[in-house]
Amino acid sequence: MSNTERIIRLKTVLDRTGLSRSTIYRKIAEGTFPSQVKISIHGAGWHESAINRWIADPVQYREEEPAE
């Protein structure tokens, strides 16, 4: 069984969360929605596992602080 982390794009995130594009970016700024991951010069996506964690508990979700 593969444990590969998938990157999903905005359209998929919009479909799965039911949020609008502007709401997603506002929530990212607030730290209450997963941040994007840069995948190319002009492209970005989200880790599918982070979106799944948000879907499981959107009220309690907080962006994890990077370990120093």
Backbone torsions as a table, in degrees:
resi	resn	phi	psi	omega
1	MET	NA	131.3	-178.3
2	SER	-87.1	140.7	178.6
3	ASN	-114.7	43.3	-177.1
4	THR	-78.9	133.5	177.7
5	GLU	-81.4	124.0	178.8
6	ARG	-91.6	147.8	171.8
7	ILE	-105.8	127.6	178.8
8	ILE	-113.8	148.9	-175.3
9	ARG	-92.7	172.5	-174.1
10	LEU	-54.7	-45.7	-177.9
11	LYS	-57.5	-42.0	178.8
12	THR	-66.9	-41.8	178.5
13	VAL	-62.8	-43.8	177.9
14	LEU	-59.5	-45.6	-180.0
15	ASP	-63.5	-42.7	-175.1
16	ARG	-75.7	-32.4	-176.1
17	THR	-94.6	-27.0	-176.0
18	GLY	78.4	6.9	179.3
19	LEU	-88.4	159.6	173.7
20	SER	-84.2	162.9	178.8
21	ARG	-58.1	-45.7	-178.4
22	SER	-65.4	-36.8	177.8
23	THR	-65.5	-40.9	178.2
24	ILE	-59.4	-49.0	-178.3
25	TYR	-68.2	-32.8	174.9
26	ARG	-65.2	-44.0	179.8
27	LYS	-66.5	-34.8	175.4
28	ILE	-60.6	-45.6	179.8
29	ALA	-62.2	-34.3	178.8
30	GLU	-78.6	-14.9	-176.7
31	GLY	83.9	15.4	-178.0
32	THR	-107.6	14.9	176.7
33	PHE	-148.7	146.0	-178.5
34	PRO	-57.5	140.8	176.3
35	SER	-76.3	157.4	177.2
36	GLN	-74.8	160.3	174.7
37	VAL	-117.4	126.8	179.0
38	LYS	-71.6	127.8	-178.6
39	ILE	-117.2	-11.1	175.1
40	SER	-163.4	-177.6	-179.1
41	ILE	-58.1	-43.3	-176.9
42	HIS	-115.9	13.6	-175.9
43	GLY	-126.5	149.0	176.8
44	ALA	-147.4	160.7	178.2
45	GLY	-154.1	-170.0	-179.9
46	TRP	-126.1	148.4	171.0
47	HIS	-68.0	128.2	-178.8
48	GLU	-59.2	-37.6	-179.5
49	SER	-64.0	-35.6	178.2
50	ALA	-67.4	-40.9	177.2
51	ILE	-65.2	-39.8	177.6
52	ASN	-62.8	-39.8	177.1
53	ARG	-63.3	-40.9	179.2
54	TRP	-64.8	-44.6	-179.4
55	ILE	-61.5	-38.5	-178.7
56	ALA	-65.2	-32.4	-177.9
57	ASP	-156.0	74.4	-175.3
58	PRO	-65.3	-30.4	-177.7
59	VAL	-70.4	-39.8	-176.3
60	GLN	-91.8	-4.7	-176.1
61	TYR	-65.5	133.5	171.4
62	ARG	-137.2	139.0	178.4
63	GLU	-60.7	132.9	179.7
64	GLU	-72.9	136.0	177.7
65	GLU	-74.6	136.1	177.1
66	PRO	-65.1	139.5	178.4
67	ALA	-71.6	138.0	179.7
68	GLU	-97.9	NA	NA
